[in-house]
Amino acid sequence: MDSDKLEMVQNKVDDVKIIMKDNIDKALENTANMEVVMEKAEDLQQTAEQFEKHVNKIRCSKKKDVCLCVGVLSALAFLITIIIVYSNRN
């Protein structure tokens, strides 16, 4: 009877050892997966920063283009106004 109890306890200990080993293996695997995810997140952050810089350059360029267009159109409107005024004087 004592040997049966001892064998039962040993079987439970063996089962717990197997479960604990599986849990440790899963924890190590999760740690490895987390490292991969962190690396990808860092890469994505760098890509986002580069994209933001590129967008800001384009935005600045477009603002310059708009200012140039407004300037040219204003100068053209001013010239047309002067031509109309001088042509009406004659």
C-alpha positions as CSV (number, residue, x, y, z in Angstrom):
1,M,0.0,0.0,0.0
2,D,2.8,2.4,0.8
3,S,4.5,1.6,-2.5
4,D,1.2,2.3,-4.3
5,K,1.0,5.7,-2.6
6,L,4.7,6.4,-3.4
7,E,4.2,5.4,-7.0
8,M,1.1,7.6,-7.3
9,V,2.9,10.6,-5.8
10,Q,5.9,9.9,-8.1
11,N,3.5,9.8,-11.1
12,K,2.0,13.1,-10.1
13,V,5.5,14.6,-9.7
14,D,6.4,13.3,-13.1
15,D,3.3,14.9,-14.6
16,V,4.0,18.2,-12.9
17,K,7.6,18.1,-14.2
18,I,6.3,17.5,-17.8
19,I,3.8,20.4,-17.4
20,M,6.5,22.7,-16.0
21,K,8.9,21.8,-18.8
22,D,6.2,22.6,-21.4
23,N,5.5,25.9,-19.7
24,I,9.1,26.8,-19.6
25,D,9.5,25.9,-23.3
26,K,6.4,28.0,-24.2
27,A,7.8,30.9,-22.1
28,L,11.1,30.8,-24.0
29,E,9.3,30.6,-27.3
30,N,7.1,33.5,-26.4
31,T,10.3,35.5,-25.4
32,A,11.8,34.7,-28.8
33,N,8.6,35.8,-30.6
34,M,8.5,39.0,-28.5
35,E,12.0,39.8,-29.6
36,V,10.9,39.4,-33.3
37,V,7.9,41.6,-32.7
38,M,10.0,44.3,-31.0
39,E,12.4,44.3,-33.9
40,K,9.6,44.7,-36.4
41,A,8.1,47.5,-34.3
42,E,11.4,49.3,-34.3
43,D,11.7,48.9,-38.1
44,L,8.1,50.2,-38.5
45,Q,8.9,53.2,-36.3
46,Q,11.9,54.1,-38.3
47,T,9.9,53.7,-41.5
48,A,7.2,56.0,-40.1
49,E,9.7,58.6,-39.2
50,Q,11.2,58.5,-42.7
51,F,7.7,58.8,-44.2
52,E,6.9,61.8,-42.0
53,K,10.1,63.6,-43.1
54,H,9.3,62.9,-46.7
55,V,5.7,64.1,-46.3
56,N,7.0,67.3,-44.6
57,K,9.4,67.9,-47.5
58,I,6.6,67.4,-50.0
59,R,4.3,69.7,-48.0
60,C,6.9,72.4,-47.9
61,S,7.5,72.1,-51.6
62,K,3.8,72.3,-52.3
63,K,3.5,75.5,-50.2
64,K,6.3,77.0,-52.2
65,D,4.6,76.1,-55.4
66,V,1.3,77.6,-54.2
67,C,3.1,80.8,-53.2
68,L,4.8,81.0,-56.5
69,C,1.5,80.5,-58.4
70,V,-0.2,83.2,-56.2
71,G,2.7,85.6,-56.9
72,V,2.7,85.0,-60.6
73,L,-1.1,85.3,-60.8
74,S,-1.0,88.5,-58.7
75,A,1.7,90.0,-61.0
76,L,-0.3,89.0,-64.1
77,A,-3.5,90.5,-62.6
78,F,-1.6,93.7,-61.8
79,L,-0.2,93.9,-65.4
80,I,-3.6,93.3,-66.9
81,T,-5.1,96.0,-64.7
82,I,-2.3,98.4,-65.8
83,I,-2.9,97.5,-69.4
84,I,-6.6,98.1,-69.1
85,V,-6.2,101.4,-67.3
86,Y,-3.7,102.7,-69.8
87,S,-5.7,101.5,-72.8
88,N,-8.8,103.2,-71.5
89,R,-6.9,106.6,-71.2
90,N,-6.4,106.7,-75.0
